């Protein structure tokens, strides 16, 4: 007979310090789970695919909505977007139904579908780096029992009922490629298994209506606050019920849920719990927004992570990434490099001018594409006269030096007409902090093992 380990006695009186301890701990490790689950709650009632606020592709649960071009700089739902790909977005409710994912024939074009559970861990491999063939693929929840329909190439099983799918399709920064990419984007689809008939469904995503966002109220330019401390206690039980414990987590779940139960019955416990959450948000979560406060440290003050979308029991990295740039790909899909500082260790600020010079043959080593993106202090795009937010493979006008090197000019004002093709504009106010961010899609081994690292960000005299 198996030995049963008892859980917490829910009739015990709890000390305030113990309630604070549990609240702070739970707020930290469950922050990404509640973040993703709150997106499900928010977008679940939507009646049809739409561009919310005219910029954000959203729709009903277990459906996908695609953009048709780079994402609009006004987007504020997900920090650190890129302008190298055409995005799509889907919120999964796999506890309601498995879903079928359509993969068209992308030819030689780079593409990857990010498929993550509510912990932001990947549970499917769909992309060019995997040699995925055109066809139909099934995403199922942890408790699904059923027959796989004929015509499904492979089944991927999530560990949580809630998930997110983000298709990414590369396009060059030309009018010709913008037109060319439409025919494959229109074949991207995701729908409940009951709607599967073995035929590739085609959608003209250019006809998706723009709908006013009722929550638009100006704001401060920061990301939508998906984990408000004052609502965390009430959202947590449902979010945890959806994300069953990983191995070794049962006691952790039981501990916090016992305190949540006590808080539901005792106003004093609830007040102490909520005060602890507010403090944890400020003291534990907010510092992780800054890239310089976490990550594997690299030369010239760059940093990186090695377990994106494969966090497992690494609660610190999962929450740090979710706070600063949620929905990163797995490392073999995309390698990320983060920078807040110049080569002297000073904060990047638009009061100064900088250069980033890649030596000949030393741009990020990739089989897919690379880009260098600039984000403002909120980790979003900063409006500029060129409407340019990143440079890299997509740009066909970059000018290389006579020695084969590539210098990018990072500053608020134009470096001059002769250098403008290589200009990555910083905030024009001359007083704002910003960050730089390198993406290496389908990275070569050198980017993965650390034998290649980014060059210094050098402040100009």
Phi, psi and omega in degrees: 000131182293141178283127180264123179266118182291151177265192182296147174279108186285358179262001181285144169286137184249139176283154180298319182295324177292319178298318179297318180300311182293319181297313181297315181298313182294321180300324181288305188283334181266358183306311179295324181296315179292323178305307182292319182295325179292330174295322177297315179298320184290314187264348182305319183285356184299140186276338185196166176300143182200165169257099184289127185068013181080002186228328190261120179283115181218167180186185180300161176302147178061037171219167176236148173234129182254144164282173176239000181207182174304153182290146181291138180301343181282351182300135181225015182274332183223119180291155178057052171290167174241165177239043177247340187232164167265122184269157163229173182208135176216135171258121183269141170234076186285348172285342177272315181195146166296160179232152175260134178248127177270133174240110177283179175274106182275356182062229181270002183285138177289138176204155172203140172258116172279128182229109184232156175272188184287352172271001185066025172265137181289142175228012177214153178237101182225108181174172183297325181293343179262357183067029182298130181271152175303144179152208186236137183228146185251131172252126183232155178276172186295336184253009184290132173229118182187181180263131178285122182298148175296136181104353177274127184282325183198152178245134175241133186247127178274153175270356178227158179286329181261145177202182181220137173241128179232094173295141175230123181234117182294142169219143175287156183275061178223154178296327181294317182285330174302319178288319184294328185287342186298323185293329178274324178301322183293347178260359175285129182210158177204129185199161180302149184301332180296339180268001183282127178233010178082001181248140179290118180275141182243132180231131174275095186292347178290345180266003178294128184285146171274132183234135180299137177274114183295342181269357178294120179217036181087289179070184182253008180091359181273169178296148173310136182276092185282345180232073177290126183305324184290347179249354186300314183302319183283332181276336189300312183304316180292321180296320179285327176297327180284329183249090184300152184301141169284171179305128179087359183262354186302317180293323178297315177299312183299322181298308184288323181292331175294320178289323176299319178297319178296321180293331179287343183252342187229115183298326179296314179297319179298318181295317179296318180300312182292324176296321179293324178295317180298319179292321180294323179300317182284316189272326185258318187272311185305318180299336182283355175292331182275123183301328184291350183266001177205179175099164173286125185279134183238170177303153176064025175073011171286159174219167180207175171233158183241356184230033178303137180057018176215046190285326181056239181268012178275082184295324183297308183293321179303313183288322179299315180291319179298325180286320189266326183196070186298158178068050171278155177280167171296155187300323181287345176270315179212130173257130185249143175229132188244146180212125173248348193235155173274181186295339178273359180087010179268149182298133175297130183212143186287359172289344184244166175247143183224160171231147172236114185245118174268123178297165180305127179073012186241023168292164184308127184282115186219157168263342179259264179206168178226160175206154172242117185246145174251131177241144176285188186295345177263003183067038173229175182287146177255124179306141179207162187298333182269354188050042180246124185239350177205161173226154179160214184306323185292337185273125183261002183246008179299138181254129180262151179287169180297337178269005179089000180280162178235118179250127176256131180262118184249106184194166185283331182245157182303138176279003183116151185304322184291342182246001189294334179295337181253017183270126172251103189292132171266170179307135187283351184287347179070022183209011188249139172291151176209174180227155174245154192207119178256132174247131174241097181280131186054066188290149170286166183301326182300326178285333182278322186267000176089002177286342168245131173225159184293154177286169181293150169264107190258127177285129181282151180285000000 
